[in-house]
Amino acid sequence: MNLKNTEMLLEGESLFSKIDGDDFRQLAMQGLFEKGEEPLGDFLHNPEFRDWVFEKAVKPAAVLIPLVKRRDELTVILTKRTENLNSHSGQIAFAGGKIDKADGSPVAAALREAHEEIGLDARHVEVLGAMPEYFTGSGYRITPVIALVEDHAVLTPNPEEVEYIFEVPLAFLMDTDNHKMASRMFKGNRRYYLEMPFGEHYIWGVTAGMIQVFQERLSKAAEAMII
């Protein structure tokens, strides 16, 4: 659709349920990849943990945030990690992992990990760019790599790392009504985090935090274009 023409939207209908790959590419280039003045990370809802997160987050990592056109809307590909992994076992996550020396860049690492974890062939991927690093209390400095995936790409979960693969409509993740604040006690203090339940899938923590940054930046770009 024409991003400047929203008259075709029905009342209550999300712009993000109507955009295609070309629209998304335009929005991404407009608003996703600028570094920004402030660092991003687990401390966004817990400023008292800021120094602790910076001290912990020393391992470079990258994830792939892949979008694919399904029928009449864009969806985002996510995974559920297996229960036997040492880190973030059983959680919903983007394909990704540590950046190896042989990778050479966060983009190369994200593509390698996506191939290893979900069988995604890089020939079917159009990398659009990388968002700023996201610092985590689990020790990583994660670079989210944004990409469009051809709809005929075959995905196969690696049973050693991925229990299953699923997709979430972009419009669902872009709707802030689906972003819920939760909390739990950590090191004697209450720590706040986001959760985005989608059916039987519980999206939370670092993955939800990166989605929130993605949502805020993409929404701001869309608003600027519509105006």
N, C-alpha and C positions, 0 to 999 in steps of 0.2 A: 504494500500500500504506500501511498504518498505520505511521508511522515508529517507534512505540513497540512494534510487534509484529514482531519479527524471526524468530519461530519458523517462518515460512513459507519462509525461506531454506534452500536445500540446503547441505550442508557444502562450504565453500570458495567459495560463491557470494557475490558482492558486493552489498551493499545498493544500490549505485549502478547496478546493472543492472536494478533493479526499480522505482525511483522514477519517478513521472510528473511532469508539469509542476506540479501542485499541491504535491507533496512538495518539489520543487526550490524553488519559490517560498518555501515555509515555511523551508527551510534557508537560502536566500540571505538572507532578511530577518533571520534569527537570527544569521548569522555572517559575511557577506561584506563589509559596507559600513562597519564601524567603522574610524576612521582609524588607531588603534593608536599606540603610543608611539614606535616606531622607524620611520624611513623605509625604503622598500623599493627594491631596484634591483640592478644588475649586481654590486654589491660584496658581496652576501650571502655568496658563496662566496670572495670575494677582498677581505677587509677592508683590505688595504694599498692598494687602489685607490679607497677610499671618497671621499677628498678630490678625487681626479682626476675621478671620475664626477660629483660635485656641481658641479665647476667647468665640466664639459662640458655637463651636462644643463640647458639653458636654454630649449629650444623646446617649448612646450606641444603635446601631441598626444593623440589618443584612438583607441582601438580598440574594436570591438564583439566581445564574446564571446557569440555567439548559440547557444542550445540549441534543438533541435527534437525532437519525439517521432516516432520512426520505428519502426513495428511495435510491438515490446514494450520498447523502451528509448530513453533520451534520447541524442542525439548532439550533438557540438560541430562547428560549421561552420568550416573553415579554408581557406586558399588557398595556392597556390604562385605566388609573384610571378614575373613575366617576367624574362628575363635582361638586358633592355635598360634596366632602371631604375637610377637613380643610387644609390639607397640599398637595401641588403639585397636585391639582385637575386638571383633564383633561389631565395630562401629560403621556407620555410613561415611563414605569418603569418596573423594575424587581419586582416580588413578594417579599415582605419583610416589615419590620417595626421595632418598638422599641423592644429591648430585655427586656422581663419581668423577674422578680426575679425567677419565677418558671421555666423559661427555662433552666437555668444552663449554657448555652453556646451559642455563636453565631450560631453554626450549628443547635442546637435544635430550636432556635428562627426562623431561616430561613425556616426550614422544617415546623414548626407550621404555620408560615405566609403563606407559599405556599399552605398548605392544606386549610387554611381558605379562601384565596383569589381566588385560581384557582382549588381547589379540588384535588390537587396532593397528592396521597397516598405515604407516605414515603417508603412503601414496594417496590415501583417501582423506587426508587432513589438510586444511588450509589454516595455518597459524596466522592469527591476526596481530598478536602482540603479547606482552607480559605486563601484568599489573605490578605495583610496588610490593616489596617483600612484606609478608605477614609474620610477625614474631609470636612464637608460642611458648607457653610454660613447659611444654614437653621437650623443649630443647632445639627447636628447628626455626630457621628463617626461610619461610616458604615463598617461592615465587609462583603465583598462579598464572598459568599460560592459557590464553583464550584462543579457541579454535572453532572453526566450522568443519563438520564431518559430512561426507557424502552419504546420502540415505541408503545406499546399497552396501556400505561397509559392513563386513561380517565381524561380530563381536563374540568372543569365546572366553569365559572366565577361566583363569588359571586356578585350579582347585586348591593349590597350596597357599594362595593368598586371597582369593576372592570367592565368597560363597555364591553370590549372584550379582547380576547387572540389572539395573532398572533405569527408567527415565522419568523425569518430572517435568511437567509443562513449565516453560519459562515464565508464563503469566502467573503461575502459582508462587514461584520464588520471588517474583517482583512485587507481589501483593503484601504490603507490610502487615495486613491483618493476620497473615500466616506466620509472622515472626513473633514468637512468644518469649518473654523473659522468665527465666527460672533461676534458682539458686541452690547452693549447698554449702556446707561448712568446709573450709579448707585452711589448714594451718591456724586454726582458732578464729578465723574470720569468715564472714559470709561472702561467698564468691558468686557473682552473677554471670550468667551465660545465656545465649540464645538457643531456642529449640524451634524446629519447624516440622512438626509431625505431618507426614504425608501418607495417609492410609496406614498401612502396617509398618511403614518405614519411619524411624525416629532419627531425624537429622538434627544434630546439635553440636555444641562445642566449636572446635576449630573450623570444621566444614561450614557450619552455620555462620560463623564469624566472617569467613571469606565471602560467603554468599551475600551477607549484609553489605559489605564494602562494594561488591559487584553491583548489587541492587541500587545503592545510593548513587554511585557514579553513573550507571546507565540511565537511571531516572532523571538525573540532572541534565544529562545530554539530551534526552528526549524532550524535556521541558524547554530547553534552549532552542531546539529545532522547531518545535510547535509554535513558540512565540515568534 
